[in-house]
Amino acid sequence: MSTDLKQSIKEQRELLASLLGVSLLNLAKDLSPIIKNKNLINERLSKSCKDLAYCKNLYALDADGVQISSTLNHEKIDHNAFGRNRATRPYMVDMFDGEEFSLSDSYISKNKKRPSITAVQVIKNDKGKRIGFLGVDYDLRELPHMQNIIYQEPAQWRQIKGDPSIRGGLFSQERTESLLDNKMDDVLYLMEELMLEHGVYHCQIHFSSSRATIWHVDDSFVYRILTMEELSTPDICLAYPRRPYFERAIVPSLDIMHIFDLFKALRFMDETIYLRSASLNLVNGMIGLNFSCDGTHYLSYDEFQEKGVEFWLTGNEDK
């Protein structure tokens, strides 16, 4: 997980902790005087369940993590949960180490199979001694989120190794010439035209299976598959309106064909280790490469051009 993604999650968790923490602390204080009375605890939790924002399940535990209330939610009361030992649950681990409030890592709930999170607040007596815990489960889809995506895809080179069985049999295979291989230059020139003049901002070219997948600025939620029948004729340009080079593109327009030429070189560089598919995104400037060893690489367009073909010929694609 990249640093930026971790930071985005961290900030969202801090937002939730600040939002939920005060109300749980107040409820924990209300439970302290009645901690030994199951009926009074259930009554207080039942009232709080209606008022507690975003609450999915609500329950109280003793100082050892054993449930001393029913589990309450907006729909029903589960009396069978009384006496359940939650001490070994992941969300309880930090609580026995002195933490007073904890927001668990997300998990998939057992009942609805949805991403969920649990908040735990210590219950103390008037002398400040821990006498129990208050637990609240939340459904992530019902919690408020930050208004915008702040996470940015990292630009540094990333390698992801693929199927071990393909890697193990790598040297028993060789490249088979595809339909796209036979018309490589025409296909790449056509793809360049679509990106320069017709609003395509992302393309993935599947050399081995002779097809391409494209995303267009006018309908960015939908991808389109172009087979060799479409890729074999420039008439395909008539299907897409003329658009100026996308204003959000960070890849210089003159670099597109140079990048495609490198794709071509990697496709034909070796009969055993060769490019199976490649992608280019003009907006984030990322290149994706998938080789015959099933290794996949992601790197920025400028780093890709700097490395050149020689870098991959030395075996770096399989590291």
N, C-alpha and C positions, 0 to 999 in steps of 0.2 A: 504494500500500500504506500503510495507516494506521500511525501511530507505535506503537500498542499491538501490532499484528500484527508489526511489525518487532522490537519488544522481545521478544515471545514467541519468535520465531525465533532472535534473538540469544542468549537464555538457553538454548535447546535446543542451539545450536551450542557454547556454552561448556561445557555438560554433556558433550557428546560429546568435545570436545577434551580435557577433563580426564580422561575415561575412557580414551581411546585413546592419548594422548600419551606416557605413561610406558612402556608396553609397546613402542611403536615406537622410542623413544629407546634402550631397552636392546637391541633387535634391531639397530639401526643400529650400535651399538658392537661387537656381535659380528661384523658384516659388514666392519668396517673393515680388519682384518688380512688378509682373504681377498678383497679387492675385485677383484683381478686374476685370480682363478681361478673360471671359470664353473661348473665342476663342484662346487667346494666351496660356492659361493654357492647353487646349486640345492639342494644337500643340506641346507644350513642353512635355507633358505626352506621346503623341504618339511617339515622338522620343525616349524618355527614355524607353518606354515599350520594344522596340527592343533591347536595350543595357543592361537593368537592369536584372542581373542574376536571373533566376528562377522565375521571376515575372509572376503571373497568372492574377491578376486584379490590376488596378492602378487607383486612384481617389484622388481628393482634396476636403477638407471640409473647411468651414469657422470656425471662432472661437467658434461658438455654436454647431459645429458638423453637420451642414447641408451641403450636397454635392453641390459644386459650379463648378463641372466639369462633364463630362460624365464618365462612367466607361469604361476603355480601357483595352484590352488584345491583344494577338497576332493574334486573329482571327477576332475580330469585335469591334465596338464601340457601347455601349449602351447609347444612348442619353436620354432615358426615366429615367435614374438614376439621372439626374440633379434635385436638390431640395429634394432628399431623406434625411430624418433626421436619422442620425446614432448615435445621442448623447446617446441613451440608449443601444447601442450594448455593449456586455461585454468587447470588446477590447478597448472601449472608456472610461470606468469608471475611470481608473487611470490617464488618460490624463487631466482630469479637476481638478485633485488634485496636479498638478504641475509637473508631469512626462514629460520628454522631448522625451523619446523614450520608446515604450512598445511593447513587443512580447506577443501576446495573448496566452491563453491556447488553445490547439487544439480543433477542433470541426468538425462535419460532414457537409460538404458543402451542400447547398440547391439544387444546380443543378446537380453535378456529384456524390453526396453522397459519398464523399471520405474525409478522414482525412485532414484537412486544418489548416492553421494558418495565423494570420493577424499581420502585423507590422504597427505601427503608429508612425510617426515622427512629432513633433511640427514644425510649420512654424512661424518664427519670423520676425519682421521688423528690420530696422537698429538700432532701439532703444532698441531692446531686448524684445519687447512686443509680446505676442502670437497673431497672426492674422489668424491662420488656422492650418490645419492638413493635412499631406500626408498619405494616407492609401494604403497598398499593401497586397494583398492576395497571399498566396503560397499554393501549393499542396505538402503535406508532402512527397509523394513518389518521387517528383522531387528534393527535397532538399538534400544536402550532409549529410551523417551520419558518426558517428564515425566508424572506421574500424573494431572494435571488440566489442563484447558484454562484458561489464565490470560488469554487474549486476549478483550477485550470489544469488541463492535461499536461503532464511534464514533458519537456522538450528533449530531455537527454535520451541517449540511445538505450533502448530496452530490448532484451532478448527473452523469448519465451520458448522453451523446448517443447516439442510436440510428442506424438505417439512413439513410444520406445520401440514398438515392433517395426515401424517404418524406418527408424534410425538404424535398427539392428540389421535390416536387410538392404541398406542403402547401396552397397557395392555389388549387389546382385541385380540391379536395375539400371536402365539407361533411358535417356530422354527419347520419347516417341514424338515425331513431328506432328504437330496439330494443324488444323485448318487455319488457325490464326497465325501460326508460324509462317505459313506459306504467303500470307498477305500482311505480314507484320508492318511494313512501312506505311501502307495505305491505312491500316487501322489506327496507327499512332498519329498520323496526320489528321485523320478524321476526329480522333479524340481531342487533339489539340484545338481543332476548330470549334468543337462543342464547348470547350472550356473558355476559349478566348472570346467567342462571339455569340454563344447561345445559352449562357446562364448556367452551365454545369459547373458546380464548385467542388464536387467530390466524385472520383471515379475509382473503381476497382477492376483491374483487368485480369481475367483468368486465362492465362496463356495455355495451360494444359487442356482446359475444357472449352476453349474457344468461345468465350462470352465476356461481357463486361456489365458491370452494375454502375448506374449513375444516379446522382442526386441533383435536382435542379432548384435554383433560387426561387422560382415561382410556386413550387409545391414541395417544400423541403421535408415534409413529413413522409413522403412516398419515394421509394427507390424504384428504378426502372431497369429491367433486364434486357440487354441487347444481345441477341444471338449473332452468329456469323452471317445470317441472312441480312440482318440490319446493318451489321458492321461492314458488310461488303459493298455498300452503296452510299455515296455522299448524299443521296436523297433523304437520308435520315435527318439532315440538317433542316429540311423543310418542315419537320414535325415540331421543331422547337423555335420559338420566336427569337429574333435578334435581341440581345441584351448586352449592355456595356460590360466590360470586365468587372467582375464583382467588387464592389467598393470595400468589402471586408477582407478581400484577399491580401495575404501578406507575401505570397509567392510572386516574385516579379514575372510578368507575362513572358518575357524572353527566356525564362528558365524552364518553362514547361517542356519544350521539345528536348532540351538537354537532359532533363530528368527521364523523359521517355526513351531517349537514346541509351541511357544507362540501364533502363529496364531491359531493352533489347539485348544489350551486351551481356547482362547477367543471365538472360534466358539461354543464350548460345555459348556461354563461357566454358562449359564442360558438359560432357555427355552423361556424367553421373550426378554431379552437384550443379543444379541449375535452378533458375527461378520458376516457380509454378504460378504465382500470382503476385500482383503488386497494386498498391493503392496510393493515391495522391489526394490530399485535402488542401485546397487553396486557402482556407480560412485559418486553420491552426498550423498550416505548413508542415503537416506530418506525412511521412512516407511509411507505408507498411510493406514488408517483404516476406513472402513465404517460399521457402526453398524445398527442394526434393527430399531433404532430410527431415522435413516437417518442422524445421526450426523457423520461428517467426521473429522478425525484428521491427521495431518502431523507432524512427529517428527523424530529426528535423530535415527539411529539404536542403538546407545549406550544408549540414554535416554530411548528408548523403552524397552531395556533389563533391565535397572536399575529399571524401574517402576514395571515390573513383572505383573502377572495376578491380584494380590490382589488390585492393584491401580484401575483397571477398574471395579472390583466387587463392589467397594464402591460407584459406581454411577458416577464416574468422566467422563465416556464416554458421559454422557448426560448433562454436565455442559456447 
